[in-house]
Amino acid sequence: MNATQTGMLAGLVLGLAATQGFTAFLVTLAVGVIGLVVGRVLDGEWDASDLFGKGRDR
């Protein structure tokens, strides 16, 4: 299991544990996506500096 899979699994488990009621699906989905993004960053498959870095020189 790589960091992406581990991060997504951890996010889903934490989301399920933290939710009760009507919004359980949405909270679990959001936490799972956050876990997926963190896992991809840790694996080096996604570079967050592309989104938050400086603009391109013109």
Rosetta constraint file for C-alpha pairs under 8 A:
AtomPair CA 1 CA 5 HARMONIC 6.08 0.50
AtomPair CA 1 CA 6 HARMONIC 6.49 0.50
AtomPair CA 2 CA 6 HARMONIC 6.25 0.50
AtomPair CA 2 CA 43 HARMONIC 7.49 0.50
AtomPair CA 3 CA 7 HARMONIC 5.82 0.50
AtomPair CA 3 CA 39 HARMONIC 4.85 0.50
AtomPair CA 3 CA 40 HARMONIC 6.97 0.50
AtomPair CA 3 CA 42 HARMONIC 6.40 0.50
AtomPair CA 3 CA 43 HARMONIC 5.87 0.50
AtomPair CA 4 CA 8 HARMONIC 6.20 0.50
AtomPair CA 4 CA 35 HARMONIC 7.76 0.50
AtomPair CA 4 CA 36 HARMONIC 5.71 0.50
AtomPair CA 4 CA 37 HARMONIC 7.57 0.50
AtomPair CA 4 CA 38 HARMONIC 7.31 0.50
AtomPair CA 4 CA 39 HARMONIC 3.71 0.50
AtomPair CA 4 CA 40 HARMONIC 4.96 0.50
AtomPair CA 4 CA 42 HARMONIC 7.46 0.50
AtomPair CA 4 CA 43 HARMONIC 6.58 0.50
AtomPair CA 5 CA 9 HARMONIC 6.06 0.50
AtomPair CA 5 CA 36 HARMONIC 7.15 0.50
AtomPair CA 5 CA 39 HARMONIC 6.89 0.50
AtomPair CA 6 CA 10 HARMONIC 6.02 0.50
AtomPair CA 6 CA 39 HARMONIC 6.95 0.50
AtomPair CA 7 CA 11 HARMONIC 6.05 0.50
AtomPair CA 7 CA 35 HARMONIC 4.54 0.50
AtomPair CA 7 CA 36 HARMONIC 5.56 0.50
AtomPair CA 7 CA 37 HARMONIC 7.95 0.50
AtomPair CA 7 CA 38 HARMONIC 6.45 0.50
AtomPair CA 7 CA 39 HARMONIC 4.71 0.50
AtomPair CA 8 CA 12 HARMONIC 6.17 0.50
AtomPair CA 8 CA 32 HARMONIC 5.29 0.50
AtomPair CA 8 CA 33 HARMONIC 6.93 0.50
AtomPair CA 8 CA 34 HARMONIC 7.61 0.50
AtomPair CA 8 CA 35 HARMONIC 4.43 0.50
AtomPair CA 8 CA 36 HARMONIC 4.41 0.50
AtomPair CA 8 CA 39 HARMONIC 6.88 0.50
AtomPair CA 9 CA 13 HARMONIC 6.17 0.50
AtomPair CA 9 CA 32 HARMONIC 7.22 0.50
AtomPair CA 9 CA 35 HARMONIC 7.41 0.50
AtomPair CA 10 CA 14 HARMONIC 6.05 0.50
AtomPair CA 10 CA 32 HARMONIC 7.72 0.50
AtomPair CA 10 CA 35 HARMONIC 6.72 0.50
AtomPair CA 11 CA 15 HARMONIC 5.96 0.50
AtomPair CA 11 CA 28 HARMONIC 7.68 0.50
AtomPair CA 11 CA 31 HARMONIC 5.14 0.50
AtomPair CA 11 CA 32 HARMONIC 4.49 0.50
AtomPair CA 11 CA 33 HARMONIC 7.53 0.50
AtomPair CA 11 CA 34 HARMONIC 6.92 0.50
AtomPair CA 11 CA 35 HARMONIC 4.66 0.50
AtomPair CA 11 CA 36 HARMONIC 7.59 0.50
AtomPair CA 12 CA 16 HARMONIC 6.14 0.50
AtomPair CA 12 CA 28 HARMONIC 5.79 0.50
AtomPair CA 12 CA 29 HARMONIC 7.28 0.50
AtomPair CA 12 CA 31 HARMONIC 6.26 0.50
AtomPair CA 12 CA 32 HARMONIC 4.70 0.50
AtomPair CA 12 CA 35 HARMONIC 7.63 0.50
AtomPair CA 13 CA 17 HARMONIC 6.16 0.50
AtomPair CA 14 CA 18 HARMONIC 6.05 0.50
AtomPair CA 14 CA 28 HARMONIC 7.88 0.50
AtomPair CA 14 CA 31 HARMONIC 7.54 0.50
AtomPair CA 15 CA 19 HARMONIC 6.21 0.50
AtomPair CA 15 CA 24 HARMONIC 7.91 0.50
AtomPair CA 15 CA 27 HARMONIC 6.26 0.50
AtomPair CA 15 CA 28 HARMONIC 4.35 0.50
AtomPair CA 15 CA 29 HARMONIC 7.71 0.50
AtomPair CA 15 CA 31 HARMONIC 5.61 0.50
AtomPair CA 15 CA 32 HARMONIC 7.14 0.50
AtomPair CA 16 CA 24 HARMONIC 7.14 0.50
AtomPair CA 16 CA 28 HARMONIC 5.82 0.50
AtomPair CA 19 CA 23 HARMONIC 7.48 0.50
AtomPair CA 19 CA 24 HARMONIC 5.13 0.50
AtomPair CA 19 CA 27 HARMONIC 6.97 0.50
AtomPair CA 19 CA 28 HARMONIC 7.47 0.50
AtomPair CA 20 CA 24 HARMONIC 5.69 0.50
AtomPair CA 23 CA 27 HARMONIC 6.22 0.50
AtomPair CA 24 CA 28 HARMONIC 5.99 0.50
AtomPair CA 25 CA 29 HARMONIC 6.08 0.50
AtomPair CA 26 CA 30 HARMONIC 6.15 0.50
AtomPair CA 27 CA 31 HARMONIC 6.14 0.50
AtomPair CA 28 CA 32 HARMONIC 5.98 0.50
AtomPair CA 29 CA 33 HARMONIC 6.21 0.50
AtomPair CA 30 CA 34 HARMONIC 6.30 0.50
AtomPair CA 31 CA 35 HARMONIC 6.16 0.50
AtomPair CA 32 CA 36 HARMONIC 6.12 0.50
AtomPair CA 33 CA 37 HARMONIC 6.22 0.50
AtomPair CA 34 CA 38 HARMONIC 6.21 0.50
AtomPair CA 35 CA 39 HARMONIC 6.07 0.50
AtomPair CA 36 CA 40 HARMONIC 6.21 0.50
AtomPair CA 37 CA 41 HARMONIC 6.23 0.50
AtomPair CA 37 CA 46 HARMONIC 7.91 0.50
AtomPair CA 38 CA 42 HARMONIC 6.23 0.50
AtomPair CA 39 CA 43 HARMONIC 6.18 0.50
AtomPair CA 40 CA 44 HARMONIC 6.12 0.50
AtomPair CA 40 CA 45 HARMONIC 5.24 0.50
AtomPair CA 40 CA 46 HARMONIC 5.57 0.50
AtomPair CA 41 CA 45 HARMONIC 6.10 0.50
AtomPair CA 41 CA 46 HARMONIC 5.10 0.50
AtomPair CA 41 CA 47 HARMONIC 6.28 0.50
AtomPair CA 41 CA 48 HARMONIC 7.15 0.50
AtomPair CA 48 CA 52 HARMONIC 6.51 0.50
AtomPair CA 49 CA 53 HARMONIC 4.83 0.50
